[in-house]
Amino acid sequence: GETGAIFGERYQLTTLMPSANGLIEGANVRLAGQDVGKVEVISFVPVAERRHPDHVLQITLAIDRAVAEQIRRDSEARIRTQGLLGDKIIDVTPGTPEAPVLVEGDTLPSSVAVDYEQMLASASALVDDLAVMLRNFRSIADTILAGRGTAGRLLMDTTLYVELLNTSRSLNSFLGAVGRGEGALAQLAQDDALYDDLRSVIAGLSLTTAHRREPLRRAQLDLGPGRLATRRPGIGRRHDWPAVDGPGTVREPAEAVGGCAGGGSGAA
């Protein structure tokens, strides 16, 4: 306890840290919450001798030799605060049985502790942001309560409220009439005979359109490449229209001419 830390035989260990963070010489060294020594010296490590950028300060600890067996290679030293805003101390964690015991002059590994000052600074910035946010909310609320803007008019304008109420009542009345079968729209929605008539009319229009398209489709089938074809009544094959050689001159189709020639030859 405190008596051993003051009067017991001590040995020295060192630890390397980037910052003393408010630690002073003579501060307490604690092991598992118990005072076991003092901070003896805080000094800068020469730049040429630094093996790591964080090894800026060398802190020499005078520790009660009675607890030497507890401080091992996997122990860690960190700067902590007694209470939230109290004095700074060095807190050492006990080692494990597998790690070797540190002896006089060894270096005790260190770790970065929670920086309460940085936490308070961050909390202060957060409080400032929260205050700004609350002021903005208050400004918005004041605008709405004053009836300004869309939301303000929607919430505070009684005329708009009355209009919305009347519109709702009218809509309810209209839907009620439709539900009771009143009016043309209700009859259209509920009269099965009228629905069947509408279907018949639509079907008739579709059939008429199909009949009008059929002659056009047949004409497209009869239309050959480069000429106009037709069918003579009672004859199933196609014939060409007479070709015009010149003004006032009509030449019979080749098929007709051939037929005439054949007939003349037979008569001879």
MIVEX-322558 format. One record per residue: residue in one letter; x, y, z of N, C-alpha, C in turn. Coordinates in steps of 0.1 Angstrom, whole numbers, plus 5000, padded with zeros to 4 digits. Layout:
residues N
AXYZXYZXYZ;...
***
This chain:
residues 268
G500849885000500050005000500950125000;E500450245006501150365005502450355014;T502350285025503650275033504750205025;G504450095018505450025011506050115000;A505050194993505550284982506550384987;I506350435000507250535005508450485011;F508350385019509550335027510250215021;G509550135012510150015007511350044998;E512149934995513249954986512749964972;R513250044964512750074950513750034940;Y513250014928514049994916513450074905;Q514250104895513850194884513550124871;L512350174865511950134852511750264844;T511850254831511550364822510450334813;T509750434809508650414798508750534789;L508450514776508550614766507150654761;M506850784760505550834757505650954748;P504650984740504651104731504451234738;S503751224750503451344757503151314772;A503551404781503351384795501851414798;N501251494790499751514792499451564806;G500151654811499851714825500551634836;L501351534833502051454844503251534849;I503451524862504551594867505451504875;E506651544878507551454886507051454901;G507051334906506551314920505151264920;A504551244907503151194907503251044910;N502050994915501950854919502050754908;V502550644911502550524901501650424908;R500650374901499750274906499750144898;L499650034906499549904900498249834904;A497349814895496049754898495349834909;G495449974908494750064917495450094930;Q496650034932497450054944498650134942;D498950224951500150314950501450224952;V502350224942503550134943504750214940;G504750344937505950424934505650564931;K506650624925506550764921507250794908;V506750894901507450944889508651014893;E509850964889511051024894511651134885;V511651104872512251204862511451204849;I511151314844510551334830511551404821;S512051344811513051414802512751384788;F513351474779513151454765514151354760;V513751264750514651174743515351244732;P516651244731517351314720516751264706;V516651354697515951324684516751214677;A518051214678518851114671518750974677;E518250964690518150844696516650784696;R515750854690514350804690514250694680;R513750584684513450474676512050474670;H511250554676509850564671509350714673;P508550764664508050904665507350934678;D506750834684506050854697506950854709;H508150824707509150814718509750954721;V508951044725509451184727509951204741;L509251154751509651174765509951034771;Q511051044779511450924787511050954802;I510150864808509650884821510350774830;T511050814840511650724849510750704861;L510550574864509650544875510450474886;A510150514899510750444910509650364917;I509850224916508750134920509250054932;D508350024941508549934952508949794947;R510149754952510649624947509749504951;A508949524961508049414966507049374956;V506749464946505849424936506449394923;A507849384922508549364910508049244902;E507649144909507149014903505849034895;Q505149144898503849174892504049244878;I505149314876505349394865506249314855;R505649284843506349194834506349254820;R506849184810507149234797505849274790;D504649214793503449244787502549344795;S503149404806502549504813502549634805;E501649724808501549854801501449974811;A502050084808501950204816501250304807;R500250374814499550484807499250594817;I499050714812498750824820497250834822;R496850844835495450844838495150964847;T493950994849493551104858492851044870;Q493151094882492451064894491051134894;G490051064891488751134889488651194875;L487651274873487451334860488451444857;L488651534868489551644866490651654876;G491051534881492051524892493451534887;D494451494895495851494892496151374882;K497251394874497651284865498551184873;I498351064870499150954876499650854865;I500550764868500950654859500250534864;D499450464856498750344859499450234852;V499850124859500550014853499649884854;T499449814844498649694844499549574848;P499049474856499849364859500149274847;G501249204847501649114836501048974838;T501348894828500848754829501948654832;P501648534837502748444841503648404830;E503248404818504048364806505148464803;A504948594806505848694803506948704813;P508248744809509348754819509148884827;V509748874839509648994848510649094844;L510249224845511149334842512049364853;V513349394850514349414860514849554859;E515649594868516249734869516649784856;G516149904852516649964839515849924827;D514949824828514149784816513149894812;T512649884800511649974795510249914796;L509449984802508049934804507249984792;P506549894785505749934774504650034778;S504250124769503250224772502150214762;S501050274766499850284757499250414759;V498450454749497850584749496550574757;A496350654767495150654775494150754769;V492950744774491950834770492250974774;D492251064764492551204767491251284771;Y491051304783489851364788489751504783;E490851574782490851714777490351714763;Q490751624755490251614741488751584741;M488451494750487051454751486151574754;L486651654764485851774768485751874757;A486851884749486851984738485851934727;S485851804725484851744715483451764720;A483251744733481951754739481451904738;S482451994740482152134739481652174725;A482352124715481952144701480652084698;L480351964704479051904702477951984708;V478252044720477252124726476952254718;D478052304712477852424704476952394692;D477252274685476452234674474952214678;L474752154690473452134694472652264697;A473452364702472752494705472352554692;V473252544681472852604668471652534663;M471552394664470452324659469152364666;L469252384679468052424687467552564682;R468552654680468152784675467452774662;N467952684653467252674640465852614641;F465752514650464352464652463452564658;R463952644667463052754673462652854662;S463652884653463252974642462152924633;I462352794630461352724622459952724629;A459952694642458752684649458052824650;D458852934652458353064652457753104638;T458353064627457853084614456453024612;I456352894616455152824615454052884623;L454352914636453352974645452853114640;A453753184632453353314627452553294614;G452353174609451653154597452353184584;R453653184585454453214573454953084566;G455053094553455452974546454352874544;T454652774536453552674532453052594545;A454052554553453652474565452852574575;G453352694576452652784585451252814580;R451052834567449652864562448852734564;L449452624561448652494562448152474577;L448952504586448652484600447852594607;M448152714603447552824610446452904602;D446252884589445252954582443952874583;T442952944590441652874592440852874579;T441052964570440352954557440652824550;L441952794549442352674543441852554549;Y441752554563441152444570439652424566;V438952534566437552534562437352474548;E438152524539438052464525438352324524;L439352274531439652134532438552054538;L437952114549436852044555435652034546;N435352144538434252134529434452044518;T435752034513436051944502435851794507;S436251774519436151634525434651604526;R433851694530432451664532431751644518;S432151724508431651704494431951564489;L433251534491433751404486432951284493;N432751304506431951194513430551194508;S429951304505428551304500428451244487;F429451274478429451214465429651064465;L430551014474430750874475429550804481;G428950874490427650814496426650794485;A426450894476425450884465425750774456;V427050764453427450654444427150514451;G427450504464427150384471425650354472;R424850454472423350434472422750414458;G423550424448423050394434422450524428;E422750634433422150764428423050824417;G422450874406423150944396423650854385;A424050914374424550844362425750754365;L426750814373427950744376427650624384;A426750634393426450514402425750414393;Q424850454384424250354375425250284366;L426150364361427250304353428050204360;A428250234373429150144381428350024386;Q427050034387426249924393425349854384;D424949914372423949854363424649754354;D424349624356424949514348424449524334;A423249554331422749564318423449674310;L423749794316424449894309425849854306;Y426449774315427849724313427849624301;D426849544300426749444289426549514276;D425749624276425449704264426749764259;L427549824268428849884264429749784258;R429749664264430649554258430149524244;S428849514242428349484229428749584218;V428649714222428949824213430449814210;I431249794220432749784217433049664208;A432349554210432549434202432149464187;G430949534185430549564172431449654165;L432049754172433049844166434249764162;S434749674170435849594166435649514153;L434349454152434049364141433949454128;T433349574129433249664118434649704113;T435549734122436949774118437649654111;A437349534116438049414109437449394095;H436149414093435549394080436149504070;R436349624075436849734066438249704062;R438949634071440449614068440549494058;E439549404057439749284048439949314033;P439149414027439449444013440849504011;L441249584020442549634019443649524019;R443449434028444349324029444449244016;R443249214010443149133997443849213986;A443549343985444149423975445749423976;Q446249423988447649413990448249283985;L447449173987447949043982447849033967;D446949103960446849103946447849193939;L448449283946449349383941450649323939;G451149303926452349243923453449343921;P454749303920455849403919455849463905;G455749593905455849673892454549683884;R453449623888452249623880451049613889;L449849653884448649643891447849523886;A447449433895446749303891445349313895;T444549233888443049223892442649083888;R441449053893440848923889439548943882;R439448873871438148883863437148793869;P435948843869434848753875434848613868;G434748513876434648383871435948323867;I437048393867438348343863439348343875;G439948233878440748223890442148273888;R442648293876444048333874444148483872;R445348533873445548683872445848723857;H445448843854445648903841446149043842;D446949083833447449223833446449313827;W446449433831445749543824446449573811;P445649623801446349653788447349763790;A448449753783449549843784449349953773;V449650073776449550193767450950223761;D451050203747452350233741452550383738;G451450453736451550593732450150653733;P450050783730448750853730447850793720;G446650743725445650683716445950543712;T446950483716447350343712447350253724;V446550143723446450043734447049913729;R447949853736448449723732447949623742;E447349513736446849403744447949333752;P447549273762448549203770449149093762;A450349053765451048953757450348823758;E449648793768448948663769447848653760;A447048773758445948773749446448773735;V447548843731448048843718448448703714;G449148633723449548493720448348403717;G447248423725446148343723445448363709;C445448493704444948523691445748463680;A447048473682447948413672447748263670;G447648203682447448063681446148023674;G445048103677443848073670443848093655;G444548203651444648223636445448113629;S446448063635447247953629446347833628;G445547803638444747683638443647693627;A443147823624442047833614442647813600;A443947863598444647843586444847693583;
***
